[in-house]
Amino acid sequence: MSATTMAPNQFVLSAFAFLAEDDARLRGLLDLAGLTPDQAKIALIQDEPGFASHIATYLLSDESWARRYAERQGLSPDQLAKLAHDVGHEPLMT
């Protein structure tokens, strides 16, 4: 799937699923967002932009995760960055 065919909400759901494959990654995401698992489910269902941004930020916080996710989805780094930006992720300026 390419970024041109992946809608932002598809990105959020697939990125969440990727992060949830590992209990430690999922716990880290929930800690970052300050949510319980039940609250996260509601946030996903309601398409809450703040949670979408947390998902993108957490995914991109680890280069190996981002690379693995992008490869699975057939995304270039630029496409991944655009999708993350579209859901509210703001990269840190260094």
KEBA-659406 format. One record per atom (N, C-alpha, C, O): residue number from 1; residue in three letters; atom name; x, y, z. Coordinates in nm, 2 decimals. Each point is the difference from the previous one (the first is absolute). Last residue first. Layout:
# residues N
+-----+------+------+--------+--------+--------+
| seq | type | atom |      X |      Y |      Z |
+-----+------+------+--------+--------+--------+
| NUM |  ALA |   CA |      X |      Y |      Z |
...
+-----+------+------+--------+--------+--------+
# end
This chain:
# residues 94
+-----+------+------+--------+--------+--------+
| seq | type | atom |      X |      Y |      Z |
+-----+------+------+--------+--------+--------+
|  94 |  THR |    N |   1.58 |   2.02 |   1.55 |
|  94 |  THR |   CA |   0.13 |  -0.01 |   0.07 |
|  94 |  THR |    C |   0.09 |   0.11 |  -0.05 |
|  94 |  THR |    O |   0.12 |   0.00 |   0.04 |
|  93 |  MET |    N |  -0.68 |  -0.13 |   0.01 |
|  93 |  MET |   CA |   0.10 |   0.08 |  -0.08 |
|  93 |  MET |    C |   0.13 |  -0.01 |   0.08 |
|  93 |  MET |    O |   0.00 |   0.02 |   0.12 |
|  92 |  LEU |    N |  -0.43 |  -0.37 |  -0.13 |
|  92 |  LEU |   CA |   0.08 |   0.09 |   0.08 |
|  92 |  LEU |    C |   0.10 |   0.07 |  -0.09 |
|  92 |  LEU |    O |   0.06 |  -0.07 |  -0.08 |
|  91 |  PRO |    N |  -0.54 |  -0.10 |  -0.12 |
|  91 |  PRO |   CA |   0.14 |  -0.05 |   0.04 |
|  91 |  PRO |    C |   0.07 |   0.11 |   0.08 |
|  91 |  PRO |    O |  -0.03 |   0.12 |  -0.01 |
|  90 |  GLU |    N |  -0.50 |  -0.23 |  -0.02 |
|  90 |  GLU |   CA |   0.09 |   0.11 |  -0.03 |
|  90 |  GLU |    C |   0.14 |  -0.05 |   0.04 |
|  90 |  GLU |    O |   0.03 |  -0.01 |   0.12 |
|  89 |  HIS |    N |  -0.54 |  -0.22 |  -0.23 |
|  89 |  HIS |   CA |   0.13 |  -0.01 |   0.05 |
|  89 |  HIS |    C |   0.08 |   0.12 |  -0.04 |
|  89 |  HIS |    O |   0.01 |   0.03 |  -0.12 |
|  88 |  GLY |    N |  -0.48 |  -0.13 |  -0.01 |
|  88 |  GLY |   CA |   0.04 |   0.10 |   0.11 |
|  88 |  GLY |    C |   0.13 |  -0.02 |   0.06 |
|  88 |  GLY |    O |   0.04 |   0.08 |   0.09 |
|  87 |  VAL |    N |  -0.26 |  -0.30 |  -0.48 |
|  87 |  VAL |   CA |  -0.08 |  -0.04 |   0.12 |
|  87 |  VAL |    C |   0.05 |   0.08 |   0.13 |
|  87 |  VAL |    O |  -0.04 |  -0.03 |   0.11 |
|  86 |  ASP |    N |   0.25 |   0.08 |  -0.54 |
|  86 |  ASP |   CA |  -0.15 |   0.02 |  -0.03 |
|  86 |  ASP |    C |  -0.08 |  -0.03 |   0.12 |
|  86 |  ASP |    O |  -0.11 |   0.04 |   0.01 |
|  85 |  HIS |    N |   0.58 |  -0.12 |   0.00 |
|  85 |  HIS |   CA |  -0.03 |   0.15 |   0.00 |
|  85 |  HIS |    C |  -0.15 |   0.02 |  -0.01 |
|  85 |  HIS |    O |  -0.06 |   0.08 |   0.07 |
|  84 |  ALA |    N |   0.22 |  -0.52 |  -0.13 |
|  84 |  ALA |   CA |   0.01 |   0.04 |   0.14 |
|  84 |  ALA |    C |  -0.04 |   0.15 |   0.02 |
|  84 |  ALA |    O |  -0.07 |   0.04 |   0.09 |
|  83 |  LEU |    N |   0.10 |  -0.20 |  -0.53 |
|  83 |  LEU |   CA |  -0.12 |  -0.06 |   0.07 |
|  83 |  LEU |    C |   0.00 |   0.04 |   0.14 |
|  83 |  LEU |    O |  -0.10 |   0.04 |   0.06 |
|  82 |  LYS |    N |   0.48 |   0.09 |  -0.31 |
|  82 |  LYS |   CA |  -0.12 |   0.07 |  -0.04 |
|  82 |  LYS |    C |  -0.13 |  -0.05 |   0.07 |
|  82 |  LYS |    O |  -0.08 |   0.08 |   0.05 |
|  81 |  ALA |    N |   0.49 |  -0.31 |   0.02 |
|  81 |  ALA |   CA |   0.00 |   0.13 |   0.06 |
|  81 |  ALA |    C |  -0.12 |   0.08 |  -0.03 |
|  81 |  ALA |    O |  -0.05 |   0.07 |   0.09 |
|  80 |  LEU |    N |   0.11 |  -0.48 |  -0.31 |
|  80 |  LEU |   CA |  -0.04 |  -0.02 |   0.14 |
|  80 |  LEU |    C |   0.00 |   0.13 |   0.07 |
|  80 |  LEU |    O |  -0.09 |   0.03 |   0.08 |
|  79 |  GLN |    N |   0.23 |  -0.02 |  -0.52 |
|  79 |  GLN |   CA |  -0.14 |  -0.03 |   0.01 |
|  79 |  GLN |    C |  -0.05 |  -0.02 |   0.14 |
|  79 |  GLN |    O |  -0.10 |   0.05 |   0.04 |
|  78 |  ASP |    N |   0.56 |   0.01 |  -0.12 |
|  78 |  ASP |   CA |  -0.07 |   0.13 |  -0.02 |
|  78 |  ASP |    C |  -0.15 |  -0.02 |   0.00 |
|  78 |  ASP |    O |  -0.07 |   0.08 |   0.06 |
|  77 |  PRO |    N |   0.36 |  -0.47 |  -0.02 |
|  77 |  PRO |   CA |   0.01 |   0.09 |   0.12 |
|  77 |  PRO |    C |  -0.08 |   0.13 |  -0.02 |
|  77 |  PRO |    O |  -0.06 |   0.05 |   0.09 |
|  76 |  SER |    N |  -0.13 |  -0.44 |  -0.38 |
|  76 |  SER |   CA |   0.13 |   0.06 |   0.01 |
|  76 |  SER |    C |   0.01 |   0.08 |   0.13 |
|  76 |  SER |    O |  -0.11 |   0.03 |   0.06 |
|  75 |  LEU |    N |  -0.21 |  -0.47 |  -0.14 |
|  75 |  LEU |   CA |   0.01 |   0.14 |   0.01 |
|  75 |  LEU |    C |   0.14 |   0.05 |   0.00 |
|  75 |  LEU |    O |   0.09 |  -0.07 |   0.05 |
|  74 |  GLY |    N |  -0.34 |  -0.38 |  -0.03 |
|  74 |  GLY |   CA |   0.05 |   0.04 |  -0.13 |
|  74 |  GLY |    C |   0.01 |   0.15 |  -0.01 |
|  74 |  GLY |    O |  -0.03 |   0.06 |  -0.10 |
|  73 |  GLN |    N |  -0.09 |  -0.35 |   0.49 |
|  73 |  GLN |   CA |  -0.10 |   0.08 |  -0.07 |
|  73 |  GLN |    C |   0.04 |   0.04 |  -0.14 |
|  73 |  GLN |    O |  -0.09 |   0.05 |  -0.07 |
|  72 |  ARG |    N |   0.39 |  -0.28 |   0.36 |
|  72 |  ARG |   CA |  -0.12 |  -0.08 |  -0.01 |
|  72 |  ARG |    C |  -0.11 |   0.06 |  -0.08 |
|  72 |  ARG |    O |  -0.07 |  -0.07 |  -0.07 |
|  71 |  GLU |    N |   0.46 |   0.32 |   0.16 |
|  71 |  GLU |   CA |   0.03 |  -0.11 |  -0.10 |
|  71 |  GLU |    C |  -0.12 |  -0.09 |  -0.01 |
|  71 |  GLU |    O |  -0.03 |  -0.04 |  -0.11 |
|  70 |  ALA |    N |   0.01 |   0.39 |   0.43 |
|  70 |  ALA |   CA |   0.00 |   0.05 |  -0.14 |
|  70 |  ALA |    C |   0.02 |  -0.11 |  -0.10 |
|  70 |  ALA |    O |  -0.07 |   0.00 |  -0.10 |
|  69 |  TYR |    N |   0.11 |  -0.11 |   0.56 |
|  69 |  TYR |   CA |  -0.14 |   0.03 |  -0.04 |
|  69 |  TYR |    C |  -0.01 |   0.05 |  -0.14 |
|  69 |  TYR |    O |  -0.08 |  -0.05 |  -0.08 |
|  68 |  ARG |    N |   0.51 |  -0.02 |   0.25 |
|  68 |  ARG |   CA |  -0.07 |  -0.13 |  -0.02 |
|  68 |  ARG |    C |  -0.15 |   0.02 |  -0.04 |
|  68 |  ARG |    O |  -0.05 |  -0.07 |  -0.08 |
|  67 |  ARG |    N |   0.31 |   0.46 |   0.18 |
|  67 |  ARG |   CA |   0.05 |  -0.07 |  -0.12 |
|  67 |  ARG |    C |  -0.07 |  -0.13 |  -0.02 |
|  67 |  ARG |    O |  -0.04 |  -0.03 |  -0.12 |
|  66 |  ALA |    N |  -0.05 |   0.26 |   0.51 |
|  66 |  ALA |   CA |  -0.05 |   0.08 |  -0.11 |
|  66 |  ALA |    C |   0.04 |  -0.07 |  -0.13 |
|  66 |  ALA |    O |  -0.08 |  -0.01 |  -0.09 |
|  65 |  TRP |    N |   0.25 |  -0.17 |   0.49 |
|  65 |  TRP |   CA |  -0.15 |  -0.02 |  -0.01 |
|  65 |  TRP |    C |  -0.05 |   0.06 |  -0.13 |
|  65 |  TRP |    O |  -0.07 |  -0.06 |  -0.08 |
|  64 |  SER |    N |   0.52 |   0.14 |   0.19 |
|  64 |  SER |   CA |  -0.02 |  -0.13 |  -0.05 |
|  64 |  SER |    C |  -0.15 |  -0.04 |  -0.01 |
|  64 |  SER |    O |  -0.03 |  -0.07 |  -0.10 |
|  63 |  GLU |    N |   0.16 |   0.50 |   0.27 |
|  63 |  GLU |   CA |   0.03 |  -0.01 |  -0.14 |
|  63 |  GLU |    C |  -0.03 |  -0.15 |  -0.05 |
|  63 |  GLU |    O |  -0.04 |  -0.01 |  -0.11 |
|  62 |  ASP |    N |  -0.20 |   0.27 |   0.51 |
|  62 |  ASP |   CA |   0.10 |  -0.10 |  -0.01 |
|  62 |  ASP |    C |   0.02 |  -0.03 |  -0.15 |
|  62 |  ASP |    O |  -0.09 |  -0.05 |  -0.07 |
|  61 |  SER |    N |  -0.22 |   0.37 |   0.20 |
|  61 |  SER |   CA |   0.10 |   0.02 |   0.11 |
|  61 |  SER |    C |   0.11 |  -0.10 |  -0.01 |
|  61 |  SER |    O |   0.10 |   0.02 |   0.06 |
|  60 |  LEU |    N |  -0.51 |   0.01 |  -0.33 |
|  60 |  LEU |   CA |   0.12 |   0.06 |  -0.06 |
|  60 |  LEU |    C |   0.11 |   0.02 |   0.11 |
|  60 |  LEU |    O |   0.11 |   0.05 |  -0.04 |
|  59 |  LEU |    N |  -0.53 |  -0.24 |   0.17 |
|  59 |  LEU |   CA |   0.05 |  -0.08 |  -0.11 |
|  59 |  LEU |    C |   0.14 |   0.05 |  -0.05 |
|  59 |  LEU |    O |   0.09 |  -0.07 |  -0.02 |
|  58 |  TYR |    N |  -0.34 |   0.33 |   0.33 |
|  58 |  TYR |   CA |   0.07 |  -0.12 |   0.06 |
|  58 |  TYR |    C |   0.06 |  -0.09 |  -0.10 |
|  58 |  TYR |    O |   0.11 |  -0.05 |   0.02 |
|  57 |  THR |    N |  -0.35 |   0.43 |  -0.18 |
|  57 |  THR |   CA |   0.12 |   0.04 |   0.08 |
|  57 |  THR |    C |   0.07 |  -0.12 |   0.06 |
|  57 |  THR |    O |   0.12 |  -0.01 |  -0.01 |
|  56 |  ALA |    N |  -0.54 |  -0.06 |  -0.20 |
|  56 |  ALA |   CA |   0.11 |   0.03 |  -0.10 |
|  56 |  ALA |    C |   0.13 |   0.04 |   0.07 |
|  56 |  ALA |    O |   0.10 |  -0.05 |  -0.04 |
|  55 |  ILE |    N |  -0.47 |  -0.04 |   0.32 |
|  55 |  ILE |   CA |   0.03 |  -0.12 |  -0.08 |
|  55 |  ILE |    C |   0.12 |   0.03 |  -0.09 |
|  55 |  ILE |    O |   0.10 |  -0.07 |  -0.01 |
|  54 |  HIS |    N |  -0.30 |   0.43 |   0.23 |
|  54 |  HIS |   CA |   0.08 |  -0.08 |   0.09 |
|  54 |  HIS |    C |   0.05 |  -0.12 |  -0.07 |
|  54 |  HIS |    O |   0.12 |  -0.04 |   0.02 |
|  53 |  SER |    N |  -0.42 |   0.30 |  -0.25 |
|  53 |  SER |   CA |   0.13 |   0.07 |   0.00 |
|  53 |  SER |    C |   0.09 |  -0.08 |   0.10 |
|  53 |  SER |    O |   0.12 |  -0.01 |  -0.04 |
|  52 |  ALA |    N |  -0.56 |  -0.13 |   0.02 |
|  52 |  ALA |   CA |   0.06 |  -0.03 |  -0.13 |
|  52 |  ALA |    C |   0.14 |   0.06 |   0.00 |
|  52 |  ALA |    O |   0.10 |  -0.06 |  -0.05 |
|  51 |  PHE |    N |  -0.37 |   0.16 |   0.41 |
|  51 |  PHE |   CA |   0.05 |  -0.13 |   0.01 |
|  51 |  PHE |    C |   0.07 |  -0.04 |  -0.13 |
|  51 |  PHE |    O |   0.10 |  -0.07 |   0.00 |
|  50 |  GLY |    N |  -0.31 |   0.48 |   0.01 |
|  50 |  GLY |   CA |   0.11 |   0.00 |   0.09 |
|  50 |  GLY |    C |   0.06 |  -0.13 |   0.02 |
|  50 |  GLY |    O |   0.12 |  -0.02 |   0.01 |
|  49 |  PRO |    N |  -0.51 |   0.08 |  -0.29 |
|  49 |  PRO |   CA |   0.12 |   0.05 |  -0.05 |
|  49 |  PRO |    C |   0.12 |   0.00 |   0.09 |
|  49 |  PRO |    O |   0.11 |  -0.03 |  -0.04 |
|  48 |  GLU |    N |  -0.54 |  -0.31 |   0.03 |
|  48 |  GLU |   CA |   0.04 |   0.12 |   0.07 |
|  48 |  GLU |    C |   0.14 |   0.05 |  -0.05 |
|  48 |  GLU |    O |   0.09 |  -0.08 |   0.00 |
|  47 |  ASP |    N |  -0.46 |  -0.28 |  -0.12 |
|  47 |  ASP |   CA |   0.09 |   0.07 |  -0.09 |
|  47 |  ASP |    C |   0.06 |   0.13 |   0.06 |
|  47 |  ASP |    O |   0.00 |   0.11 |  -0.06 |
|  46 |  GLN |    N |  -0.31 |  -0.46 |   0.24 |
|  46 |  GLN |   CA |  -0.04 |   0.14 |  -0.02 |
|  46 |  GLN |    C |   0.09 |   0.08 |  -0.08 |
|  46 |  GLN |    O |  -0.02 |   0.12 |  -0.03 |
|  45 |  ILE |    N |   0.13 |  -0.57 |   0.13 |
|  45 |  ILE |   CA |  -0.14 |  -0.01 |  -0.05 |
|  45 |  ILE |    C |  -0.05 |   0.14 |  -0.04 |
|  45 |  ILE |    O |  -0.06 |   0.03 |  -0.10 |
|  44 |  LEU |    N |   0.47 |  -0.07 |   0.33 |
|  44 |  LEU |   CA |   0.01 |  -0.05 |  -0.13 |
|  44 |  LEU |    C |  -0.13 |   0.00 |  -0.07 |
|  44 |  LEU |    O |  -0.01 |   0.05 |  -0.12 |
|  43 |  ALA |    N |   0.02 |   0.07 |   0.57 |
|  43 |  ALA |   CA |   0.07 |   0.10 |  -0.08 |
|  43 |  ALA |    C |   0.01 |  -0.04 |  -0.14 |
|  43 |  ALA |    O |  -0.01 |   0.08 |  -0.09 |
|  42 |  ILE |    N |  -0.16 |  -0.40 |   0.39 |
|  42 |  ILE |   CA |  -0.10 |   0.11 |  -0.02 |
|  42 |  ILE |    C |   0.07 |   0.11 |  -0.09 |
|  42 |  ILE |    O |  -0.07 |   0.05 |  -0.09 |
|  41 |  LYS |    N |   0.35 |  -0.39 |   0.23 |
|  41 |  LYS |   CA |  -0.10 |  -0.06 |  -0.09 |
|  41 |  LYS |    C |  -0.10 |   0.11 |  -0.04 |
|  41 |  LYS |    O |  -0.03 |   0.02 |  -0.12 |
|  40 |  ALA |    N |   0.34 |   0.09 |   0.46 |
|  40 |  ALA |   CA |   0.06 |   0.00 |  -0.13 |
|  40 |  ALA |    C |  -0.09 |  -0.06 |  -0.11 |
|  40 |  ALA |    O |  -0.01 |   0.06 |  -0.11 |
|  39 |  GLN |    N |  -0.12 |  -0.07 |   0.56 |
|  39 |  GLN |   CA |  -0.01 |   0.14 |  -0.05 |
|  39 |  GLN |    C |   0.06 |   0.01 |  -0.14 |
|  39 |  GLN |    O |  -0.04 |   0.07 |  -0.08 |
|  38 |  ASP |    N |   0.07 |  -0.49 |   0.30 |
|  38 |  ASP |   CA |  -0.14 |   0.03 |  -0.03 |
|  38 |  ASP |    C |  -0.01 |   0.15 |  -0.06 |
|  38 |  ASP |    O |  -0.08 |   0.02 |  -0.10 |
|  37 |  PRO |    N |   0.50 |  -0.16 |   0.27 |
|  37 |  PRO |   CA |  -0.03 |  -0.07 |  -0.12 |
|  37 |  PRO |    C |  -0.15 |   0.03 |  -0.05 |
|  37 |  PRO |    O |  -0.02 |   0.02 |  -0.12 |
|  36 |  THR |    N |   0.23 |   0.37 |   0.40 |
|  36 |  THR |   CA |  -0.01 |  -0.14 |   0.03 |
|  36 |  THR |    C |  -0.03 |  -0.08 |  -0.14 |
|  36 |  THR |    O |  -0.03 |   0.07 |  -0.09 |
|  35 |  LEU |    N |   0.31 |   0.41 |   0.12 |
|  35 |  LEU |   CA |  -0.13 |  -0.07 |  -0.01 |
|  35 |  LEU |    C |   0.01 |  -0.14 |   0.05 |
|  35 |  LEU |    O |   0.10 |  -0.06 |   0.00 |
|  34 |  GLY |    N |   0.23 |   0.44 |  -0.09 |
|  34 |  GLY |   CA |  -0.07 |   0.02 |   0.13 |
|  34 |  GLY |    C |  -0.14 |  -0.07 |  -0.01 |
|  34 |  GLY |    O |  -0.09 |   0.04 |   0.06 |
|  33 |  ALA |    N |   0.46 |   0.00 |  -0.40 |
|  33 |  ALA |   CA |  -0.13 |   0.06 |  -0.02 |
|  33 |  ALA |    C |  -0.08 |   0.02 |   0.13 |
|  33 |  ALA |    O |  -0.09 |   0.07 |   0.00 |
|  32 |  LEU |    N |   0.52 |  -0.28 |   0.01 |
|  32 |  LEU |   CA |   0.02 |   0.13 |  -0.07 |
|  32 |  LEU |    C |  -0.13 |   0.07 |  -0.01 |
|  32 |  LEU |    O |  -0.01 |   0.12 |   0.03 |
|  31 |  ASP |    N |  -0.01 |  -0.56 |   0.13 |
|  31 |  ASP |   CA |   0.06 |   0.09 |   0.10 |
|  31 |  ASP |    C |   0.02 |   0.14 |  -0.06 |
|  31 |  ASP |    O |  -0.03 |   0.10 |   0.07 |
|  30 |  LEU |    N |  -0.12 |  -0.44 |  -0.35 |
|  30 |  LEU |   CA |  -0.10 |   0.04 |   0.09 |
|  30 |  LEU |    C |   0.05 |   0.09 |   0.11 |
|  30 |  LEU |    O |  -0.07 |   0.09 |   0.04 |
|  29 |  LEU |    N |   0.38 |  -0.26 |  -0.35 |
|  29 |  LEU |   CA |  -0.09 |   0.09 |  -0.06 |
|  29 |  LEU |    C |  -0.11 |   0.04 |   0.09 |
|  29 |  LEU |    O |  -0.03 |   0.12 |   0.01 |
|  28 |  GLY |    N |   0.33 |  -0.44 |   0.15 |
|  28 |  GLY |   CA |   0.07 |   0.13 |  -0.02 |
|  28 |  GLY |    C |  -0.09 |   0.10 |  -0.07 |
|  28 |  GLY |    O |   0.00 |   0.12 |   0.04 |
|  27 |  ARG |    N |  -0.15 |  -0.56 |   0.01 |
|  27 |  ARG |   CA |   0.00 |   0.07 |   0.13 |
|  27 |  ARG |    C |   0.07 |   0.13 |  -0.02 |
|  27 |  ARG |    O |  -0.05 |   0.10 |   0.07 |
|  26 |  LEU |    N |   0.06 |  -0.36 |  -0.45 |
|  26 |  LEU |   CA |  -0.14 |   0.04 |   0.03 |
|  26 |  LEU |    C |  -0.01 |   0.07 |   0.13 |
|  26 |  LEU |    O |  -0.06 |   0.11 |   0.01 |
|  25 |  ARG |    N |   0.47 |  -0.31 |  -0.13 |
|  25 |  ARG |   CA |  -0.03 |   0.12 |  -0.09 |
|  25 |  ARG |    C |  -0.14 |   0.05 |   0.04 |
|  25 |  ARG |    O |  -0.02 |   0.13 |   0.01 |
|  24 |  ALA |    N |   0.15 |  -0.52 |   0.21 |
|  24 |  ALA |   CA |   0.07 |   0.12 |   0.05 |
|  24 |  ALA |    C |  -0.02 |   0.12 |  -0.09 |
|  24 |  ALA |    O |  -0.01 |   0.11 |   0.06 |
|  23 |  ASP |    N |  -0.19 |  -0.52 |  -0.19 |
|  23 |  ASP |   CA |  -0.06 |   0.05 |   0.12 |
|  23 |  ASP |    C |   0.07 |   0.12 |   0.05 |
|  23 |  ASP |    O |  -0.06 |   0.10 |   0.05 |
|  22 |  ASP |    N |   0.02 |  -0.24 |  -0.57 |
|  22 |  ASP |   CA |   0.09 |  -0.02 |   0.11 |
|  22 |  ASP |    C |  -0.05 |   0.06 |   0.13 |
|  22 |  ASP |    O |  -0.03 |   0.12 |   0.00 |
|  21 |  GLU |    N |  -0.22 |  -0.09 |  -0.40 |
|  21 |  GLU |   CA |   0.06 |  -0.14 |  -0.02 |
|  21 |  GLU |    C |   0.10 |  -0.03 |   0.12 |
|  21 |  GLU |    O |   0.02 |  -0.12 |   0.02 |
|  20 |  ALA |    N |  -0.24 |   0.55 |  -0.10 |
|  20 |  ALA |   CA |  -0.06 |  -0.09 |   0.10 |
|  20 |  ALA |    C |   0.05 |  -0.14 |  -0.02 |
|  20 |  ALA |    O |  -0.04 |  -0.09 |   0.09 |
|  19 |  LEU |    N |   0.18 |   0.44 |  -0.38 |
|  19 |  LEU |   CA |   0.05 |   0.02 |   0.13 |
|  19 |  LEU |    C |  -0.05 |  -0.10 |   0.10 |
|  19 |  LEU |    O |   0.07 |  -0.04 |   0.10 |
|  18 |  PHE |    N |  -0.24 |   0.02 |  -0.54 |
|  18 |  PHE |   CA |   0.15 |  -0.03 |   0.00 |
|  18 |  PHE |    C |   0.05 |   0.02 |   0.14 |
|  18 |  PHE |    O |   0.07 |  -0.09 |   0.05 |
|  17 |  ALA |    N |  -0.51 |   0.22 |  -0.12 |
|  17 |  ALA |   CA |   0.01 |  -0.14 |   0.00 |
|  17 |  ALA |    C |   0.15 |  -0.05 |   0.01 |
|  17 |  ALA |    O |   0.03 |  -0.09 |   0.06 |
|  16 |  PHE |    N |  -0.12 |   0.55 |  -0.10 |
|  16 |  PHE |   CA |  -0.04 |  -0.05 |   0.13 |
|  16 |  PHE |    C |   0.02 |  -0.15 |   0.01 |
|  16 |  PHE |    O |   0.05 |  -0.05 |   0.09 |
|  15 |  ALA |    N |   0.02 |   0.25 |  -0.51 |
|  15 |  ALA |   CA |   0.11 |   0.03 |   0.09 |
|  15 |  ALA |    C |  -0.03 |  -0.05 |   0.15 |
|  15 |  ALA |    O |   0.09 |  -0.05 |   0.06 |
|  14 |  SER |    N |  -0.43 |   0.01 |  -0.39 |
|  14 |  SER |   CA |   0.11 |  -0.09 |  -0.02 |
|  14 |  SER |    C |   0.12 |   0.02 |   0.08 |
|  14 |  SER |    O |   0.06 |  -0.09 |   0.05 |
|  13 |  LEU |    N |  -0.43 |   0.39 |  -0.01 |
|  13 |  LEU |   CA |  -0.04 |  -0.13 |   0.04 |
|  13 |  LEU |    C |   0.11 |  -0.10 |  -0.02 |
|  13 |  LEU |    O |   0.03 |  -0.09 |   0.08 |
|  12 |  VAL |    N |   0.04 |   0.53 |  -0.22 |
|  12 |  VAL |   CA |  -0.01 |   0.00 |   0.14 |
|  12 |  VAL |    C |  -0.04 |  -0.14 |   0.05 |
|  12 |  VAL |    O |   0.07 |  -0.06 |   0.09 |
|  11 |  PHE |    N |  -0.06 |   0.14 |  -0.56 |
|  11 |  PHE |   CA |   0.14 |   0.01 |   0.06 |
|  11 |  PHE |    C |  -0.01 |  -0.02 |   0.15 |
|  11 |  PHE |    O |   0.08 |  -0.08 |   0.06 |
|  10 |  GLN |    N |  -0.48 |   0.12 |  -0.29 |
|  10 |  GLN |   CA |   0.06 |  -0.13 |  -0.02 |
|  10 |  GLN |    C |   0.14 |  -0.01 |   0.06 |
|  10 |  GLN |    O |   0.04 |  -0.10 |   0.06 |
|   9 |  ASN |    N |  -0.26 |   0.51 |  -0.06 |
|   9 |  ASN |   CA |  -0.06 |  -0.09 |   0.10 |
|   9 |  ASN |    C |   0.05 |  -0.14 |  -0.01 |
|   9 |  ASN |    O |   0.01 |  -0.07 |   0.09 |
|   8 |  PRO |    N |   0.14 |   0.41 |  -0.41 |
|   8 |  PRO |   CA |   0.05 |   0.01 |   0.14 |
|   8 |  PRO |    C |  -0.06 |  -0.09 |   0.10 |
|   8 |  PRO |    O |   0.07 |  -0.05 |   0.09 |
|   7 |  ALA |    N |  -0.06 |  -0.12 |  -0.59 |
|   7 |  ALA |   CA |  -0.06 |   0.11 |   0.07 |
|   7 |  ALA |    C |   0.06 |   0.01 |   0.14 |
|   7 |  ALA |    O |   0.05 |  -0.09 |   0.06 |
|   6 |  MET |    N |   0.15 |  -0.14 |  -0.52 |
|   6 |  MET |   CA |  -0.02 |  -0.02 |   0.14 |
|   6 |  MET |    C |  -0.06 |   0.13 |   0.06 |
|   6 |  MET |    O |   0.07 |   0.11 |   0.00 |
|   5 |  THR |    N |   0.08 |  -0.16 |  -0.45 |
|   5 |  THR |   CA |  -0.12 |  -0.08 |   0.02 |
|   5 |  THR |    C |  -0.04 |  -0.02 |   0.14 |
|   5 |  THR |    O |  -0.10 |  -0.04 |   0.03 |
|   4 |  THR |    N |   0.49 |   0.28 |  -0.16 |
|   4 |  THR |   CA |  -0.10 |   0.06 |  -0.09 |
|   4 |  THR |    C |  -0.13 |  -0.08 |   0.02 |
|   4 |  THR |    O |  -0.11 |   0.06 |  -0.03 |
|   3 |  ALA |    N |   0.50 |  -0.21 |   0.24 |
|   3 |  ALA |   CA |  -0.06 |   0.11 |   0.07 |
|   3 |  ALA |    C |  -0.11 |   0.07 |  -0.08 |
|   3 |  ALA |    O |  -0.09 |   0.06 |   0.05 |
|   2 |  SER |    N |   0.18 |  -0.58 |  -0.14 |
|   2 |  SER |   CA |   0.08 |   0.12 |   0.00 |
|   2 |  SER |    C |  -0.07 |   0.12 |   0.07 |
|   2 |  SER |    O |  -0.12 |  -0.01 |   0.02 |
|   1 |  MET |    N |   0.15 |  -0.57 |  -0.01 |
|   1 |  MET |   CA |  -0.09 |   0.12 |   0.00 |
|   1 |  MET |    C |   0.09 |   0.12 |   0.00 |
|   1 |  MET |    O |   0.10 |   0.01 |   0.07 |
+-----+------+------+--------+--------+--------+
# end
